[in-house]
Amino acid sequence: MNVQSTARVAMAPWLAACTSNPRNQDIGMVSGAIVGGVAGSALTGGSTAGKVGGAAAGTYIGNRIAKEMR
């Protein structure tokens, strides 16, 4: 996966969560997905599975943290 494809994958959840008034959970999920995807990519040498797994884990963790911060 090249840089442009990675950017598109990282931007997709952000664009999906773009509403006029996003909830904290939406912001947490999108932030977590981006950070998790980047971390997963870095830890696995850029593998697609690492990016997807990191994004999924980041989404879950970001959602949970945002819920707790309410």
C-alpha positions as a Markdown table, in Angstrom:
| # | Residue | x | y | z |
|---|---|---|---|---|
| 1 | Met | 0.0 | 0.0 | 0.0 |
| 2 | Asn | 1.5 | 3.3 | -1.0 |
| 3 | Val | 1.3 | 6.6 | 0.8 |
| 4 | Gln | -1.7 | 7.9 | -1.0 |
| 5 | Ser | -3.7 | 4.7 | -0.3 |
| 6 | Thr | -2.7 | 4.9 | 3.4 |
| 7 | Ala | -3.9 | 8.5 | 3.5 |
| 8 | Arg | -7.2 | 7.5 | 2.0 |
| 9 | Val | -7.7 | 4.7 | 4.5 |
| 10 | Ala | -6.8 | 7.0 | 7.4 |
| 11 | Met | -9.1 | 9.8 | 6.2 |
| 12 | Ala | -12.2 | 7.6 | 5.5 |
| 13 | Pro | -13.3 | 7.3 | 9.2 |
| 14 | Trp | -12.6 | 11.0 | 9.7 |
| 15 | Leu | -14.8 | 12.0 | 6.8 |
| 16 | Ala | -17.5 | 9.6 | 7.9 |
| 17 | Ala | -17.6 | 11.1 | 11.4 |
| 18 | Cys | -17.7 | 14.7 | 10.1 |
| 19 | Thr | -21.0 | 16.1 | 11.2 |
| 20 | Ser | -22.0 | 19.5 | 12.3 |
| 21 | Asn | -21.7 | 18.5 | 15.9 |
| 22 | Pro | -19.6 | 15.4 | 16.5 |
| 23 | Arg | -19.8 | 13.5 | 19.8 |
| 24 | Asn | -16.7 | 12.9 | 21.9 |
| 25 | Gln | -16.9 | 9.2 | 21.0 |
| 26 | Asp | -16.8 | 10.0 | 17.3 |
| 27 | Ile | -13.7 | 12.2 | 17.8 |
| 28 | Gly | -12.1 | 9.5 | 20.0 |
| 29 | Met | -12.8 | 6.8 | 17.5 |
| 30 | Val | -11.4 | 8.6 | 14.5 |
| 31 | Ser | -8.4 | 9.8 | 16.4 |
| 32 | Gly | -7.8 | 6.3 | 17.7 |
| 33 | Ala | -8.2 | 4.8 | 14.2 |
| 34 | Ile | -5.6 | 7.1 | 12.8 |
| 35 | Val | -3.1 | 6.7 | 15.6 |
| 36 | Gly | -3.6 | 3.0 | 15.7 |
| 37 | Gly | -3.2 | 2.6 | 12.0 |
| 38 | Val | 0.0 | 4.5 | 11.9 |
| 39 | Ala | 1.3 | 2.6 | 15.0 |
| 40 | Gly | 0.3 | -0.8 | 13.5 |
| 41 | Ser | 2.0 | 0.1 | 10.2 |
| 42 | Ala | 5.2 | 1.1 | 12.0 |
| 43 | Leu | 5.3 | -2.0 | 14.2 |
| 44 | Thr | 4.7 | -4.4 | 11.3 |
| 45 | Gly | 6.9 | -2.8 | 8.7 |
| 46 | Gly | 4.0 | -1.4 | 6.7 |
| 47 | Ser | 1.9 | -4.5 | 6.3 |
| 48 | Thr | -1.8 | -4.1 | 5.5 |
| 49 | Ala | -2.8 | -6.4 | 8.3 |
| 50 | Gly | -0.8 | -4.2 | 10.7 |
| 51 | Lys | -2.6 | -1.1 | 9.5 |
| 52 | Val | -6.0 | -2.6 | 9.6 |
| 53 | Gly | -5.4 | -4.3 | 13.0 |
| 54 | Gly | -4.0 | -1.1 | 14.5 |
| 55 | Ala | -6.8 | 1.0 | 13.2 |
| 56 | Ala | -9.4 | -1.4 | 14.6 |
| 57 | Ala | -7.7 | -1.5 | 18.0 |
| 58 | Gly | -7.3 | 2.2 | 18.0 |
| 59 | Thr | -10.9 | 2.8 | 17.1 |
| 60 | Tyr | -12.0 | 0.6 | 20.1 |
| 61 | Ile | -9.6 | 2.2 | 22.5 |
| 62 | Gly | -10.4 | 5.7 | 21.4 |
| 63 | Asn | -14.1 | 5.0 | 21.8 |
| 64 | Arg | -13.6 | 3.6 | 25.3 |
| 65 | Ile | -11.4 | 6.5 | 26.4 |
| 66 | Ala | -13.9 | 9.1 | 25.1 |
| 67 | Lys | -16.8 | 7.3 | 27.0 |
| 68 | Glu | -14.8 | 7.5 | 30.2 |
| 69 | Met | -14.0 | 11.2 | 29.8 |
| 70 | Arg | -17.6 | 12.2 | 29.8 |
